[in-house]
Amino acid sequence: MARSRSARPPAAGRLKLPQVRRAATFFLVAFVVYNANLRYLASFDSLASSIIPFDIWKGKGFSLDDFSDLPRNVGYSVVPSKAGGWVSLYPVVTPLVVTPLYFPAAFREWFKAADGPIRAGMEKLAASLFVSVSVALLYILLSGLTTANVAAWLTIGYAFGTSTWVVSSQDLWQHGFSGLFVICILLLLREVEEAGWCRLALLGFLAGLLTANRPSNVFVSAAVAWIVLRRTEMRRLAIFLIPVGLVAGLLFLYNTTHFHSILGGYGDFRASDGSAPGMSNWGIRGLACLLFSNRGLFLYSPFLLALSLFPWRKPTRFPGIRLLLFAYLLTLYVNARSASWAGGDCYGPRYALDALPILFVALVEPVERLSRGLGRWLFRAGIVVAVAFQLVGAFCYPGGGSSAETAVWDYRLASPVLAFKAGPEYPHFHPLFVRRVLSRDRLAPNESRAEYEWAVDPPAAVEAGSKVVLHVRVTNRSPVTWSSLGGWFNRGAVQLAAVWHPAESPGKSGIPGAPRWLAFRLDPDGSVTRDITVHAPDIEGRYQLVVGLRQQEMETFADRGVAPLEAAIQVVRGTGGRP
């Protein structure tokens, strides 16, 4: 006998052709936008996930090559297995899901290591493809709950106004696939009372995968199980629970085979001093940071503040949405207590992404209430601001130190601000489209001859921490053409670089600035004048500013015997400096 039910949503019905067309449009637009930056925004967290699919096709299973030469501070991604060899510290659900997509690339790389542009390109392609699928499915879910207009605005907000863009779609973090699983679960959870055994079994399988993919999602999986328990007959509950148990059993087997804890790599993980990190005492304070700080959800996606209008005491359109919201809050709280609650080197609150689709289902009714007058325009303006933040991240992150964890309540140090000030970063995959004028190889000494001069004399004194604009003229005195576009990942690009050296200790390492654009094409005997902006050191004193050319990931032209430009500059205390 079915359990008691809350207010039921409108009947979902069959998909209509306009609905499918709009969903397909969202998929195509998202896929193009996610790849438009031609950049690879991964970290060592996703290193193992990007390699495992290649190794599965080559018959190695989950065993990875020897990674013992990794620096200790990044050795958390691939770790020794107690069964021998090396494995991923993280759960392997994400790489398993994308493995079929890897077959063509694995075949090409059959006798070579999966490294370089193919590995990076496949990782980005796989992540962006599956996240684009989740965007289309979210539109289908939302359009079954509200009008096409509201569903479209909410889908735009999810796809382009959250870190779904600059985190989930850019590399194989676990968050993108958790979001995909949650959307599929929500689609199946509607009208679960009438669900057949196949649908119930699939729902259980996805609920198990959600937690297996990222253990902190266990609260959402538990909430789904409770909703199923309350809304279906007890005798049919086993159809849901058997797949959950199957996934749990496989996860237990994998963890006990390779790790010393049933929690897998998370249980075995140790800090650099060998201690178990455990949970911090941030608690509610950490939760507030995840929501409102410069790494907070509402800073990056201010339109989500419309959740304050959620009808807590009225019937809701989606069954169990209050319980799912509570589960999402518990997930945030657990992540907020992590020692790395800010998410490390990432753009935005990535720990808030796994079950983020729940918030968009909850937003349906609040947004309908805002569908008129000032509220509608404020909501849409919030989406526009959020999209602008993500656009900056896609093309400028991690420039300006925007990947670092900074003073959490100083909004001037938020990643969008730092990345925007730094300007666009170089693309990594441009050789797909630009091949004729590339500097790929190390230039020989006779190919590195350059002539510099100041187009305008640099200042004799600047304030500490201030911006300094330099006007530099460069002439190519070599027999070859130079370009600031290099090969894959811009290797070999010819760029301008500036370094501040303390005058009192010239042998001390200098303070380097970010490499600057020289020219798309600078032919032999050609000249170009560039205005480049550098930041003065924060500490006052006498400095020697050295400006010259370098090749990306290679040595400077000065190392090849070309004298750089130099200027003696006094850095004085000012409003931009430290006391």
C-alpha positions as CSV (number, residue, x, y, z in Angstrom):
1,M,0.0,0.0,0.0
2,A,1.4,3.4,-1.0
3,R,2.5,5.7,1.8
4,S,1.1,9.2,2.5
5,R,1.9,11.8,-0.1
6,S,2.4,15.6,-0.2
7,A,1.0,17.7,-2.9
8,R,1.8,16.1,-6.3
9,P,3.3,18.0,-9.2
10,P,1.6,18.2,-12.6
11,A,1.8,15.1,-14.6
12,A,5.1,14.9,-16.5
13,G,3.6,13.5,-19.7
14,R,5.6,12.6,-22.8
15,L,8.3,14.9,-24.2
16,K,7.0,17.2,-26.9
17,L,9.0,18.1,-30.0
18,P,9.6,21.8,-29.0
19,Q,10.9,20.6,-25.7
20,V,13.4,18.3,-27.3
21,R,14.5,21.0,-29.8
22,R,15.2,23.5,-27.0
23,A,17.1,20.8,-25.0
24,A,19.2,19.9,-28.0
25,T,19.9,23.6,-28.6
26,F,21.1,24.0,-25.0
27,F,23.3,21.0,-25.4
28,L,24.9,22.3,-28.6
29,V,25.4,25.9,-27.2
30,A,26.8,24.6,-23.9
31,F,29.3,22.3,-25.7
32,V,30.5,25.1,-28.0
33,V,30.8,27.6,-25.1
34,Y,32.6,25.2,-22.8
35,N,35.2,24.6,-25.4
36,A,35.5,28.1,-26.8
37,N,38.3,29.1,-24.5
38,L,40.6,26.5,-26.0
39,R,42.2,26.1,-22.6
40,Y,42.8,23.3,-20.2
41,L,41.9,24.3,-16.6
42,A,42.8,21.0,-14.8
43,S,44.7,20.4,-11.7
44,F,46.5,17.3,-10.3
45,D,43.1,16.3,-8.7
46,S,41.9,15.1,-12.1
47,L,45.3,13.6,-13.3
48,A,44.4,10.0,-12.5
49,S,40.9,10.3,-14.0
50,S,42.3,11.6,-17.3
51,I,44.6,8.5,-17.5
52,I,42.5,5.7,-16.3
53,P,40.3,5.4,-19.4
54,F,43.4,5.0,-21.6
55,D,44.7,2.3,-19.3
56,I,41.4,0.4,-19.3
57,W,41.4,0.2,-23.1
58,K,45.0,-1.0,-23.0
59,G,44.1,-3.8,-20.6
60,K,45.7,-2.3,-17.5
61,G,42.5,-1.9,-15.5
62,F,42.8,0.7,-12.8
63,S,46.5,0.3,-12.3
64,L,48.6,3.3,-13.3
65,D,52.2,3.7,-14.3
66,D,54.9,4.5,-11.7
67,F,54.2,8.0,-10.4
68,S,56.8,7.9,-7.6
69,D,58.6,10.9,-9.1
70,L,55.6,13.2,-8.5
71,P,56.3,16.1,-6.0
72,R,55.1,15.2,-2.6
73,N,52.6,18.1,-2.5
74,V,50.8,16.8,-5.6
75,G,51.2,13.1,-4.8
76,Y,47.6,13.0,-3.5
77,S,46.1,12.3,-6.9
78,V,47.8,9.0,-7.6
79,V,48.9,6.8,-4.6
80,P,50.5,3.4,-4.0
81,S,48.0,0.5,-3.9
82,K,48.3,-2.0,-1.1
83,A,47.9,-4.6,-3.8
84,G,50.9,-3.2,-5.6
85,G,51.3,-0.6,-8.3
86,W,49.6,2.9,-8.3
87,V,46.0,3.8,-8.3
88,S,43.8,6.9,-8.1
89,L,43.3,8.3,-4.6
90,Y,39.8,9.3,-5.7
91,P,36.7,7.1,-6.6
92,V,36.8,5.8,-10.2
93,V,33.2,6.3,-11.2
94,T,33.9,9.4,-13.3
95,P,36.7,7.8,-15.4
96,L,34.6,4.6,-15.8
97,V,31.7,6.6,-17.2
98,V,33.8,8.4,-19.8
99,T,35.9,5.3,-20.8
100,P,33.7,4.5,-23.9
101,L,34.4,7.9,-25.3
102,Y,38.1,7.4,-25.1
103,F,38.4,4.4,-27.5
104,P,39.5,6.4,-30.7
105,A,42.2,8.3,-28.7
106,A,43.3,5.1,-26.9
107,F,43.7,3.3,-30.2
108,R,45.9,6.1,-31.6
109,E,48.0,6.1,-28.4
110,W,48.1,2.3,-28.1
111,F,51.9,2.0,-28.0
112,K,52.6,5.4,-26.4
113,A,52.0,7.0,-23.1
114,A,48.7,8.9,-22.9
115,D,50.3,12.3,-22.2
116,G,50.4,15.8,-23.6
117,P,47.7,17.4,-25.8
118,I,45.8,14.1,-26.5
119,R,45.3,13.3,-22.8
120,A,44.4,16.9,-22.0
121,G,42.2,17.3,-25.0
122,M,40.3,14.1,-24.3
123,E,39.8,15.1,-20.6
124,K,38.3,18.4,-21.6
125,L,36.2,16.9,-24.4
126,A,34.8,14.2,-22.1
127,A,34.0,16.6,-19.3
128,S,32.3,19.2,-21.6
129,L,30.3,16.6,-23.5
130,F,28.7,15.0,-20.4
131,V,28.1,18.4,-18.6
132,S,26.4,19.6,-21.8
133,V,24.2,16.5,-21.6
134,S,23.3,17.4,-18.0
135,V,22.4,20.9,-19.1
136,A,19.9,19.5,-21.7
137,L,18.4,17.1,-19.2
138,L,18.0,19.9,-16.7
139,Y,16.0,21.9,-19.2
140,I,13.8,18.9,-19.8
141,L,13.3,18.5,-16.0
142,L,12.5,22.1,-15.4
143,S,10.2,22.5,-18.5
144,G,8.1,19.7,-17.0
145,L,7.7,21.8,-13.8
146,T,7.2,25.3,-15.1
147,T,6.9,27.4,-18.3
148,A,9.4,27.2,-21.1
149,N,10.5,30.8,-20.4
150,V,11.3,30.2,-16.7
151,A,12.9,26.8,-17.5
152,A,15.1,28.5,-20.1
153,W,16.3,31.2,-17.7
154,L,17.1,28.7,-15.0
155,T,19.0,26.5,-17.4
156,I,21.0,29.4,-18.6
157,G,21.8,30.2,-15.0
158,Y,22.9,26.7,-14.3
159,A,25.0,26.2,-17.4
160,F,26.7,29.5,-17.6
161,G,26.1,31.3,-14.3
162,T,27.7,28.8,-11.9
163,S,31.0,27.0,-11.7
164,T,29.4,24.3,-13.7
165,W,31.2,26.1,-16.6
166,V,34.7,26.8,-15.3
167,V,35.0,23.8,-13.0
168,S,32.8,20.9,-14.1
169,S,33.0,21.3,-17.8
170,Q,36.7,21.9,-18.1
171,D,38.2,18.7,-16.6
172,L,37.3,15.4,-14.9
173,W,36.5,16.6,-11.5
174,Q,33.9,14.4,-9.8
175,H,31.4,17.3,-9.5
176,G,30.2,17.4,-13.1
177,F,29.1,13.7,-13.0
178,S,27.6,14.1,-9.6
179,G,25.4,16.9,-11.1
180,L,24.5,14.6,-14.0
181,F,23.5,11.8,-11.7
182,V,21.4,14.2,-9.5
183,I,19.5,15.5,-12.6
184,C,18.8,12.0,-13.8
185,I,17.6,11.0,-10.3
186,L,15.3,14.0,-10.2
187,L,13.8,13.1,-13.5
188,L,13.1,9.5,-12.3
189,L,11.9,10.7,-8.9
190,R,8.9,12.5,-10.3
191,E,5.8,10.4,-10.0
192,V,7.8,7.6,-8.5
193,E,4.6,6.0,-7.3
194,E,3.8,4.8,-10.8
195,A,7.3,3.8,-11.7
196,G,7.9,0.4,-13.1
197,W,10.6,-2.0,-11.9
198,C,13.1,-0.9,-14.5
199,R,12.7,2.8,-13.5
200,L,13.0,1.9,-9.8
201,A,16.1,-0.2,-10.4
202,L,17.7,2.6,-12.4
203,L,16.9,5.1,-9.7
204,G,18.6,2.9,-7.1
205,F,21.6,2.4,-9.3
206,L,22.0,6.1,-9.8
207,A,21.6,6.8,-6.1
208,G,24.3,4.3,-5.4
209,L,26.6,5.8,-8.1
210,L,26.1,9.3,-6.7
211,T,27.6,8.4,-3.3
212,A,30.2,6.1,-4.9
213,N,31.4,9.0,-7.1
214,R,31.8,11.3,-4.1
215,P,31.1,10.1,-0.6
216,S,29.8,13.4,0.8
217,N,26.8,12.9,-1.5
218,V,25.5,10.2,0.8
219,F,23.0,12.6,2.4
220,V,21.4,13.2,-1.0
221,S,21.3,9.4,-1.7
222,A,19.7,8.9,1.7
223,A,17.1,11.5,1.0
224,V,16.3,9.9,-2.3
225,A,15.9,6.5,-0.5
226,W,13.5,8.1,2.0
227,I,11.4,9.7,-0.7
228,V,11.1,6.4,-2.5
229,L,10.2,4.7,0.8
230,R,7.5,7.2,1.5
231,R,6.0,7.3,-2.0
232,T,6.0,3.6,-3.1
233,E,4.8,0.3,-1.9
234,M,7.0,-1.5,0.6
235,R,7.1,-4.7,-1.5
236,R,8.6,-2.7,-4.4
237,L,11.3,-1.1,-2.3
238,A,13.6,-4.1,-2.8
239,I,13.8,-3.2,-6.5
240,F,15.3,0.1,-5.5
241,L,17.6,-1.2,-2.8
242,I,19.2,-4.1,-4.7
243,P,21.1,-1.9,-7.2
244,V,22.1,0.3,-4.3
245,G,23.6,-2.7,-2.5
246,L,25.3,-3.9,-5.7
247,V,27.1,-0.6,-6.1
248,A,28.0,-0.5,-2.4
249,G,29.4,-4.0,-2.6
250,L,31.6,-3.2,-5.6
251,L,32.8,0.0,-3.9
252,F,33.6,-2.0,-0.8
253,L,35.5,-4.6,-2.8
254,Y,37.5,-1.9,-4.7
255,N,38.4,0.1,-1.5
256,T,39.5,-2.9,0.5
257,T,41.6,-4.2,-2.4
258,H,43.6,-1.1,-2.9
259,F,43.4,0.8,0.4
260,H,43.5,0.2,4.2
261,S,40.1,1.8,4.8
262,I,36.6,1.1,3.6
263,L,36.5,4.8,2.8
264,G,39.1,4.2,0.1
265,G,41.7,6.9,-0.7
266,Y,39.9,9.4,1.5
267,G,40.5,7.1,4.5
268,D,44.1,6.6,3.6
269,F,44.9,10.2,2.8
270,R,47.6,11.9,4.9
271,A,48.8,15.4,5.1
272,S,52.4,16.3,4.2
273,D,53.5,15.8,7.8
274,G,52.0,12.2,7.7
275,S,48.9,13.0,9.9
276,A,45.3,12.4,9.0
277,P,43.7,15.7,8.2
278,G,40.4,15.0,9.8
279,M,37.7,17.7,10.1
280,S,38.3,21.3,11.1
281,N,36.3,23.2,13.6
282,W,35.0,25.7,11.1
283,G,31.4,24.3,11.4
284,I,28.8,27.0,10.8
285,R,31.5,29.6,10.1
286,G,32.8,27.4,7.2
287,L,29.3,27.0,5.9
288,A,28.9,30.8,5.9
289,C,32.2,31.0,3.9
290,L,31.0,28.5,1.3
291,L,27.8,30.5,0.8
292,F,28.9,34.2,1.2
293,S,32.7,34.6,1.1
294,N,34.9,35.4,-1.9
295,R,34.7,31.7,-2.6
296,G,31.0,31.6,-1.8
297,L,28.1,30.3,-3.9
298,F,26.1,33.5,-3.7
299,L,29.0,35.7,-4.8
300,Y,29.5,33.7,-8.0
301,S,25.8,33.2,-8.6
302,P,23.9,36.0,-6.9
303,F,20.6,35.1,-8.6
304,L,20.4,32.1,-6.3
305,L,19.5,34.5,-3.5
306,A,15.9,34.1,-4.9
307,L,15.8,30.9,-2.9
308,S,14.9,33.1,0.1
309,L,11.4,33.1,-1.5
310,F,11.0,29.3,-1.3
311,P,7.5,28.4,0.0
312,W,8.6,26.5,3.1
313,R,5.1,26.2,4.5
314,K,3.1,25.6,1.3
315,P,2.7,22.6,-0.9
316,T,5.5,22.3,-3.4
317,R,5.6,21.3,-7.0
318,F,8.3,18.6,-6.7
319,P,7.8,15.8,-4.2
320,G,10.4,15.7,-1.4
321,I,12.2,18.9,-2.4
322,R,12.4,20.2,1.2
323,L,14.2,17.0,2.2
324,L,16.5,17.3,-0.8
325,L,17.3,20.9,0.1
326,F,18.1,19.8,3.7
327,A,20.4,17.0,2.3
328,Y,22.2,19.6,0.1
329,L,22.7,21.8,3.2
330,L,24.2,18.8,5.1
331,T,26.5,18.1,2.2
332,L,27.7,21.7,2.3
333,Y,28.2,21.6,6.0
334,V,30.4,18.5,5.8
335,N,32.5,20.0,3.1
336,A,32.7,23.3,5.0
337,R,34.3,21.3,7.9
338,S,37.0,20.0,5.6
339,A,40.4,21.5,6.0
340,S,40.3,22.5,2.3
341,W,36.7,23.8,2.3
342,A,37.6,26.5,-0.3
343,G,38.3,23.7,-2.8
344,G,42.0,24.4,-3.5
345,D,43.1,25.6,-6.9
346,C,39.7,26.1,-8.5
347,Y,37.4,28.9,-9.7
348,G,34.5,29.2,-7.3
349,P,32.8,27.0,-4.7
350,R,33.4,23.6,-6.4
351,Y,32.3,21.7,-3.2
352,A,28.8,23.2,-3.7
353,L,28.4,21.8,-7.3
354,D,27.6,18.1,-6.7
355,A,23.9,18.5,-5.9
356,L,23.5,22.0,-7.3
357,P,20.6,20.9,-9.6
358,I,18.4,20.6,-6.5
359,L,18.6,24.3,-6.0
360,F,17.4,25.0,-9.5
361,V,14.3,22.7,-9.0
362,A,13.6,24.6,-5.8
363,L,13.9,27.9,-7.7
364,V,11.0,27.2,-10.0
365,E,8.3,28.6,-7.7
366,P,10.3,31.6,-6.4
367,V,11.2,32.6,-9.9
368,E,7.5,32.3,-11.0
369,R,6.7,34.8,-8.2
370,L,9.4,37.1,-9.6
371,S,8.0,36.9,-13.1
372,R,6.7,40.4,-13.0
373,G,8.1,43.9,-12.4
374,L,11.4,44.7,-10.7
375,G,11.9,41.3,-9.3
376,R,12.1,39.7,-12.7
377,W,14.7,42.2,-13.9
378,L,16.8,41.8,-10.7
379,F,16.8,38.1,-11.1
380,R,17.9,38.3,-14.8
381,A,20.5,40.9,-13.9
382,G,21.9,38.4,-11.3
383,I,22.2,35.8,-14.0
384,V,24.0,38.3,-16.3
385,V,26.5,39.1,-13.5
386,A,27.0,35.4,-12.8
387,V,27.6,34.7,-16.5
388,A,30.1,37.6,-16.7
389,F,32.0,36.1,-13.7
390,Q,32.2,32.7,-15.4
391,L,33.3,34.3,-18.7
392,V,36.2,35.9,-16.9
393,G,37.1,32.6,-15.4
394,A,36.9,30.7,-18.7
395,F,39.4,33.1,-20.4
396,C,41.4,34.7,-17.6
397,Y,41.7,32.1,-14.8
398,P,44.2,31.3,-13.2
399,G,45.9,34.6,-14.0
400,G,46.6,37.1,-11.3
401,G,46.8,34.4,-8.6
402,S,43.1,33.8,-9.0
403,S,43.5,30.1,-8.2
404,A,44.9,30.8,-4.8
405,E,42.9,30.7,-1.5
406,T,43.0,34.3,-0.2
407,A,41.5,36.3,2.7
408,V,38.0,34.9,2.5
409,W,36.1,38.1,3.3
410,D,38.1,40.4,1.2
411,Y,36.1,40.6,-2.0
412,R,38.8,42.6,-3.7
413,L,40.8,39.3,-3.7
414,A,37.9,37.3,-5.2
415,S,39.0,35.1,-8.2
416,P,36.9,37.0,-10.7
417,V,38.4,40.3,-9.7
418,L,42.0,39.0,-9.8
419,A,41.5,37.1,-13.0
420,F,39.9,40.1,-14.7
421,K,42.7,42.4,-13.7
422,A,45.3,40.0,-15.1
423,G,43.5,39.8,-18.5
424,P,43.1,36.8,-20.9
425,E,45.4,33.9,-20.6
426,Y,47.0,32.1,-23.6
427,P,45.0,29.3,-25.2
428,H,46.4,25.8,-25.1
429,F,44.7,24.1,-28.1
430,H,45.1,26.9,-30.7
431,P,47.3,24.6,-33.0
432,L,44.1,23.0,-34.0
433,F,43.3,26.2,-35.9
434,V,46.5,28.2,-36.3
435,R,49.5,26.3,-37.7
436,R,51.5,28.4,-40.1
437,V,52.9,31.1,-37.7
438,L,53.9,29.1,-34.6
439,S,57.0,29.2,-32.5
440,R,57.2,25.6,-31.3
441,D,60.8,24.6,-31.1
442,R,63.7,26.1,-29.1
443,L,65.2,28.8,-31.1
444,A,69.0,28.6,-31.8
445,P,71.2,31.4,-30.6
446,N,71.4,33.0,-34.1
447,E,67.5,32.8,-34.2
448,S,67.2,34.6,-30.9
449,R,68.9,37.9,-31.8
450,A,66.8,40.8,-30.7
451,E,67.3,44.6,-30.3
452,Y,65.4,46.5,-27.5
453,E,64.9,50.1,-26.7
454,W,62.6,52.1,-24.5
455,A,59.9,53.8,-26.7
456,V,59.3,56.1,-23.6
457,D,61.8,56.3,-20.7
458,P,60.5,54.4,-17.7
459,P,59.8,56.3,-14.5
460,A,62.6,56.9,-12.0
461,A,60.4,56.2,-9.0
462,V,57.1,54.4,-8.5
463,E,54.8,53.6,-5.5
464,A,55.0,50.2,-3.9
465,G,52.3,47.9,-5.3
466,S,51.3,50.2,-8.1
467,K,50.9,49.5,-11.7
468,V,53.8,50.6,-14.0
469,V,53.2,51.0,-17.8
470,L,56.3,50.3,-19.9
471,H,56.7,51.3,-23.5
472,V,59.1,48.8,-25.2
473,R,60.2,48.6,-28.9
474,V,61.5,45.2,-30.0
475,T,63.2,44.4,-33.3
476,N,63.7,40.9,-34.7
477,R,67.4,40.7,-35.9
478,S,67.2,37.0,-36.5
479,P,66.6,35.1,-39.8
480,V,63.3,33.5,-38.6
481,T,59.8,34.7,-37.8
482,W,58.7,34.9,-34.1
483,S,55.2,34.5,-32.8
484,S,53.6,34.8,-29.3
485,L,51.5,31.8,-30.2
486,G,53.5,28.6,-29.5
487,G,52.7,25.0,-30.0
488,W,50.4,22.9,-27.8
489,F,49.9,24.6,-24.4
490,N,51.8,27.6,-26.0
491,R,55.1,25.9,-25.6
492,G,57.9,27.8,-27.4
493,A,55.9,31.1,-27.7
494,V,58.1,34.2,-27.9
495,Q,56.9,36.6,-25.2
496,L,58.0,39.7,-23.3
497,A,58.8,39.2,-19.6
498,A,59.8,41.6,-16.8
499,V,61.6,40.8,-13.6
500,W,62.3,43.1,-10.6
501,H,65.7,42.5,-9.0
502,P,66.7,44.1,-5.6
503,A,69.6,46.5,-6.4
504,E,71.3,45.7,-3.0
505,S,71.4,41.9,-3.7
506,P,71.6,41.4,-7.5
507,G,72.2,37.7,-7.1
508,K,68.9,37.2,-5.3
509,S,66.0,35.7,-7.3
510,G,63.9,38.3,-8.9
511,I,60.2,38.9,-8.8
512,P,58.9,37.8,-12.2
513,G,55.8,39.2,-13.9
514,A,53.4,37.4,-16.1
515,P,54.6,36.9,-19.7
516,R,53.2,39.5,-22.1
517,W,52.1,39.4,-25.7
518,L,54.7,40.4,-28.3
519,A,53.2,39.8,-31.7
520,F,51.2,37.3,-33.7
521,R,53.9,37.4,-36.3
522,L,57.2,39.3,-36.2
523,D,59.2,38.8,-39.3
524,P,63.0,39.2,-39.6
525,D,64.0,43.0,-39.3
526,G,60.5,43.8,-38.2
527,S,59.8,46.0,-35.2
528,V,56.9,46.2,-32.8
529,T,56.2,48.6,-29.9
530,R,54.3,47.3,-26.9
531,D,52.9,48.9,-23.8
532,I,53.1,46.3,-21.0
533,T,51.8,46.8,-17.5
534,V,53.8,45.4,-14.6
535,H,53.2,45.6,-10.8
536,A,55.8,47.2,-8.6
537,P,57.1,45.2,-5.6
538,D,55.2,45.7,-2.4
539,I,58.3,46.4,-0.4
540,E,60.0,49.8,-1.0
541,G,63.7,50.0,-2.0
542,R,66.0,50.3,-5.0
543,Y,65.3,47.8,-7.8
544,Q,66.6,46.9,-11.2
545,L,63.8,46.3,-13.7
546,V,64.8,43.8,-16.4
547,V,62.7,43.4,-19.5
548,G,63.4,41.0,-22.4
549,L,62.1,38.1,-24.5
550,R,61.7,34.5,-23.4
551,Q,60.2,31.4,-24.9
552,Q,57.4,29.8,-23.0
553,E,58.6,26.8,-20.9
554,M,62.2,27.5,-22.1
555,E,65.0,29.9,-21.2
556,T,65.1,33.7,-21.7
557,F,66.8,35.3,-24.6
558,A,69.3,36.8,-22.0
559,D,70.4,33.2,-21.3
560,R,71.2,33.0,-25.0
561,G,73.5,36.0,-24.9
562,V,71.0,38.8,-25.8
563,A,71.4,41.8,-23.4
564,P,67.9,42.7,-22.0
565,L,66.6,46.2,-21.3
566,E,67.3,47.5,-17.8
567,A,66.1,50.4,-15.7
568,A,67.0,51.5,-12.2
569,I,63.7,52.3,-10.3
570,Q,63.2,53.5,-6.8
571,V,60.1,51.9,-5.2
572,V,58.7,54.2,-2.5
573,R,56.0,53.9,0.1
574,G,52.5,54.8,-1.2
575,T,48.8,53.9,-1.0
576,G,49.5,50.7,-2.8
577,G,52.3,49.5,-0.6
578,R,52.4,47.8,2.8
579,P,53.2,49.8,5.9
